Amino acid sequence: MISHPIAFPRYRKRRAFSRAVLRFLLPRLSKIELYGLEHLPSEGPIILAGNHSGMLEVLLLIAYAPRHLELIGAGDIPMDPRYVAFSHLYEYIPINRGNTDSAALRAAVGVLEQGGVLGIFPEGGIWEMERSKAQKGVSWIAGMAQVPVIPVGFGGLGGAWNKLIRFGFPRLTITFGEPIAAPDLSDRKNRKTILQDHAEEVMDGIQECIPEDLRITFVHPEYQHFDLSIHRGDEEVSDRIPHRDQLARFFFRPILLDALRRNLRRKVGALEKLHRTHKGQVLADAVGEILDYLEVNPAFFTYRFGNDEGHRIADAFREMRKLFAESPAEQFGIKAEKRYRFPGDSEERLEKIPAEKPR
């Protein structure tokens, strides 16, 4: 008998309870539309790969997956305290993102070898507001197990959670697409390219499953430009900081600061409150909390922004800490802006941090 890291299925009673509760509550709090159910096989292993912007689609996948579902999720940072109780109830395969977590990957393949259903979110996280580059893990798992991937598109996620808890009955769609065959990994020389091409095919399949009118957060701008400025009192000192465009992009991913503060208990609150100035020492301490964490998890930036950009952001924070520490008693202000244009836009859009108050 072949021994697998995880004996599938597991936690039958608690997972059945979780599924039943979700199937009872979700249709009573939202308008759920299901499509593509004919693409789900009645038996045999499959991978369900969906878009990811928050906890809601995880709950939807648990509720409406065809059979007992095993999930693979973040294991490199602690779970958001708001969801710890449910995650402990359901359990999932934690994976150390940004590092080669062979144990988690073997566990996922083992689930499929036992005929299981594996749920995964190929974007690898929720830090991007638009479609991000697909992570190759889904394709590696599919290729090693030789199991098809069924793309799952969740539509209507924008603002849905707030509507849900306020009884706003958001319209949510779940569409199961046509199966995508597993990649052939026999060509070891070109395996990296094969995996990336397959992962992008999966992401394309997911995008096609989202109704166009509900696809807002899955469309990537055709043009983006970021910039960041720092003032010490009335003096602009932005030139002291390298890679300001990459650093500005970080500030436009507020989920990252939220994770550092909420999940990792890092004292970065000052960097979330850019609507006011702060003393240099306060900001130096906040930046120091980030840099200290990078000593524990060097892949925190590189996984989310790519190797080159991730290192540049870390370098920019190091110079920023030096700047703030030089004038610990003086007041500093930080501002970031993003200029972008979506396909079909006639004019450039502008967002600012802190946001400008309406006149």
Secondary structure, 3 states (H helix, E strand, C coil): CCCCCCCCCCCHHHHHHHHHHHHHHHHHHCEEEEECHHHCCCCCCEEEEECCCCCHHHHHHHHHCCCCEEEEEECCCCCCHHHHHHHHHHCCEEECCCCCCHHHHHHHHHHHHCCCEEEECCCCCCCCCCCCCCCCHHHHHHHHHCCCEEEEEEECCCCHHHHHHCCCCCEEEEEECCCECCCCCCCHHHHHHHHHHHHHHHHHHHHHCCCHHHCHHHCCCCEEEEEEEEEECCEECHHHCCCHHHHHHHHCCHHHHHHHHHCCCCCCHHHHCCCCCEEHHHHHHHHHHHHHHHHHCCHHHHHHHCHHHHHHHHHHHHHHHHHHHHCCCCEEEEEEEEEEECCCCCCCEEEEECCCCCC
